[in-house]
């Protein structure tokens, strides 16, 4: 892939660069509750602007239903980016750019307001890509820096890269470097920690990783399908009955560690009654919402020996205080292992959100990915369209 440095070396002063960023941040009304993805985009934006490029950012927010939605406007994102850059970032809602000078940065309104962005029809996506290309002119360039969307074949991710000189931004380049390390040259012991809701969401990556890793620690809602595969009752915990056979087969590897105790509740609520029970003794009518302290100790012992760690998915419903300790404890164990020389990767998504929400040090991990889905698909061995199109 051609890099951002390659583009800057070629010269960008006065040229217009279309930059695809991933600024899909969580909002509470107009308030950004986690600006991690905006901060992660700053190095590429700053380098282009500092080199004299006119930077036109394309990004999305949420999943608009086929047209503009004021609740999903990028206006709060543009405002926060302005604060972080220390320079104005105008939001462009029309089809034409304002008069711009070298070093200026503007942001197009939510690219997914145009349904052609995510269309399965190649011609529809190509038509939108043509309009984006026309914004930057004959001497323009495209920089892909939205790692969280490179697994999507979308107009501003894939199609524009076929019509403009295309380069990988510093964020995308660093993400790929980290993932190559995880797949091709990981130091051992190699431990993976997986959580989240469903086995079905992680089945492909588990199958891909098991031959490569030394141990795979499973928590979150998905652990109850594995516990059921061992013949244990799981009460009203999240359960994918159709995945029990797959879970049982995966357990035959001998590499999967499951919780030994869980925090259960009589309702999915922060003020529910809770109990700490053995993983094989979940009472009827109760649901598991976090792993327990014995599990954290067990997982910590394995993580302390690891030299490479990949973590994707929380251990429990960390958004509710009574069910946050499992995620906090396992994350802290990863921080401690990193401090003694392990290479640790947080696989984006809810895991990255948990790091910030629970007050853990972001620099305590070797790398925090900005793309959970993209990371998992890469580790599964899938070709990611937004990367393949950059491969010259």
N, C-alpha and C positions, 0 to 999 in steps of 0.2 A: 504494500500500500504506500502511495505517496503521502508524505507527512506534512504537518503544518509548517515545519521548518523548511521543507522543500518549497512550499508556496511562498513563504516570506523571502527566501533566498532568491526566488524568481522575480520578486518585486510586486508589492500590492498597493503602493501609494497611489491614491486616487482611483483605484479599481473597486468595483462593488463585489462583495463576497456574500453569497447566500450561505448562511450558517444554520444547519439543523441542530437545535439543542433539545434536550429533554428537560423541560421546566414544569413537568406535571406534578405540582406540589399539592399537598393537602390543604384545604381551605376550611375555615369555620366562618361562614359568611364571607366577608371581604378580608378576613385575617388569615395570613399564611401561618400554619401551625408548625411547619418544618421546612426551612429554606435550604436544606442540604443540597438539593439538586441545582438550585440557583448558584450557590457558592461553588459547587463543583464545575459549573460552566464558566466561571470567571477567568481562569488562565487563558483559555483559547480566545475569548472575547477581547480580553485586555491585550493579548499579543497582536491580534489582527488590527485592533483600533490603534495601538501604539505604533504599528508599522505603517499607518496611514490609510488603511483600507476603510471603505464605507461598509459597515457591517449591517446586514439585513437578516434578522433572526426569524426563523420559522420554528414554531413550537406548538404543542397542543396542551389542552387541559381537560381531563375527564373524557367522557364519551358523549358528545352532543348527539341528540336524536335527529340527525338529518338536516340541521340548520342552526343558525345563531341562537345562543342561549345566554342571556345576560349573566346568569349565575356562574357561567364558565368562561367569562371574559378573562383575558390575560392582563387586564389593567392592573390588578394588585401585583402581579409578577413583574411587570414593567416598572412599577413604582419601587419595588424592593431591589430590582437590579440597578436602578438609578442610584439608590442609596449606597449599594455595595461598590459600584463603579466610581461613585463620586462625580458622575456626569449624567446629564439627562438622557433617558431612553424613551423616545416617543413611540406610542402605540399607533400603528397604521391600520385603519379600518377599511379604507378604500382599496382600489385596484392600482393606484399610482403612488409612487413615493414622493414625499416632499423634497424640496431643494436640500441637498445634503453636501457636506464638505468632508474632506479627508479626516478620518478618525471618528466620524459620527456613528452612532449606533441607534438603530430603530428596530422595533419588533412588530411583525405582522400579527394581526388578531388571530386568535385560535384557528390553526390551519384546518382542524377537523370541523369547523363550521361549514366548510365546503365538503359535501359528501363524496366528491371525487377523490379526496385524499385517501380514503380507506376502501375505495371501490375495488371489487374483484375483477372489473372490466379493465383490461389493459389500456384500451383507447381512452376511457374516461380519465384514468390516472395520468396518461400521457398528455392529455389536453390541459390538465391543471399544471403539470410539470412545465409545459411550454409557457404558460403564463408566468410561472415563477422565474423561468430562465429569462423571459423578456424584461423582468425587473432589473436584472443585473447587467444586461447589455453584452455586446460581443466580446469584451475583454474580461468578463466576469469569471468567477470561480465558485465552486461549491465545496464547503467543508462540512463533513459529517462528524458531529460531536455529541449526538444524542444516543448514547449507548443503550439506554432503556427502550429504544424503538428499532434497533438494527435487526431485530428478528422479524420485523414487519415489512412486507412488500407494499410500501405506500408511496404516494407521489413525491412527497418531500424527503423521503428516505432513500428510495430506490430509483425512481424514474428520472429525477433531476440529475442523478450521478451519471446517467448515460448521455446527457446532453451538455454537460459542462465539464471542464477539467475538475476532477474530484480528488479530494484529499481527506485523510483522517485527522481529526482534531486531536489535541493532546489527551483529552479524556478518553476517547475511543481507543487511541493507541495504547494508553496505559492499561485500560481494561483488558485488551487483547493480550498484552504481555503477561498480565497476571494469570489469565485463564490458560495461556499456553504453559505457564509454569505448573499449574495444577494438573494439566493433562499429560504433559510430556516429561517433566523433570522435577517432580515433587520429591522432596526429602522424606524419608520414612523414619519413624512410623507416621502414616497418613491417616488422619481421623476426620470423618465427616459428621456433622451434627445437622440433622434434619428435623424440622417441626412443621407447623402449619396444620391445616384442617384435614386434608384428604390424601390418602394413599394414591388415589388415581391421579392427582396432580403431580406426584413425585415418582410414580412408578417407573417411568422411562429413565429418569436420572439415577434412581437406585440401581436399576439393572445395569446401567452403563458404568456406575462407579464401583459397585461391589468387587469386580475383579481387580480394581486398581488400588483399593484402600485396605488398611489393616483393621479398621473398626468403623462402624457406622452407628451413631447414637440417635435414637428416635424418641422424640417427645411430641408435644402438641396434640391436637385432636387426632392426628393420624395414628398415634400409638395405640389407640383402643382397638383398631382393626387388627393390629398385630397381637394384642393381648387376647382378643377373641379367637385368633388363629391358634393360640395356645390352649384354648378351651376354657378361658376365664370368662365369667360374666362381667359385663361392663355397664350395667345399669342403663341409664338413659344417655350415656356418653355418645358422642358422635361416632357413628359406626357405618362403614361401607360393607354391607354383607356380601356384595358381589366381588369384593376384593379379598375376602378371607383366604381363598385358595391361593391367590398370588402371594399374599403375605406369608402363608405357611411355607410356600416354596422358597421364598427369599430367606426365611429363617434358617433353612438348611445350610446356608453358607457358613454359619457359625460366627459371622462377623458382626451381627446386629445385636446391640445392647438396648434393652427396653427398660422403662421405669420399673422400679421395685416398690415405690409408693406414690400415691397421687393425692392431691387435694380435691375433694369432691364437694358438691353443693347441691342443695335441694331445688335450686332455680338458677337460671342464667342471669344473674344480677349481682351487682356489687354488694348489696346488703343481704344476700342469701345466707342461710345457715351453712356452715362449712364443717368438714371433718378431714382429718388426715388418716388415710387407710392404706393397707397393703394393696399393691396393684392387682393381686389375685383375690381381693375381698371387697370389691366395690359393691355396696348394697343396692338392692333393687330401688328404683325411683330416684337415685342420685346420679349426678353426672360429674365426670372428671374434667376439671378446668385448669389444672396445673400439675406439674410434676412435684414431688415432695422433696424434703431435705436429704433423705437417704439417697434418692436418685441423683441429686446434685453432687453429693459426695462421690458416688460411684462414677458419674460422668467426669468429675474433676480428676479423679485418679487416672483415667484414660487420657484425658486432655493434657495432663502434666507431662506425660511421656511423649506426646506427639511433637513432630517437627514440622508438619504441615497440617493446617486445619482449615476446613471450609464449613461455614455455618450458613444455613438458609432455613428460616422459619422459627418463630418463637416456640418456647416450651409450654406456654399456656396463654390464657387471655390476659396478657400483660397490661392491657388498657384499664383493667379493673384491679385496684390495689390488692385485694385478697388473693389474686392469682398471678401476681407479677414476680414473686420471689424465685420461681424456677428459672425463668428467663434471665433474671438479674444474676442469679448464682452461676449459671452455665456461662453467660457472657463474661462474668468476672474471671472465671476459670480460664477462658480463652485469652483474656487480657494478661493474666498471670503467666500463661504459657508463652505468650508473645514476648513478655519481658525477659524470659530466660532463653530466647533464641528461636522460638517457633515462628513460622511464616503463616499468618492467619488472614483469612479472607472472609468478610461478611458479605453474603450474597444478595445484597440489595433488598428491596421490598420491605416487608414488615420487620425483618431483622434489623435493617438499617434504622428504621423508625424507632424500634425498641431501644437501640443504643442511645439515641438522642432523648427519647422520652424518659428513660430510666436514669439519665444523668451519668452514663458511662463515658469514659474518655474516648473520643473518636480517634485520637492518636495512639490509643492503646492497642489498636489493631493494625496489622500491616497494610490492609487495604479494605475500604468499604465501597462495594460496588454500587453504582447508580441504577443498575438494571437487573432486577431479580429474575424476570422471565427470560431475558436474553442470556444471563449467566447460566441458567439451568439448561436452556436449549444448546448452548455451546458445549457444556459438559456432557450432554446426551450424545454429542457428535453430529448434531444437525448443522447443515449449512445455513448461515444467517444471511438473508438477501442483502441487507444493508452493509454487510462486510464484503460479501462476494463481489458486489458491484464496484467496490473500491480496489479490488485485487487486480493490479496491472501486471 
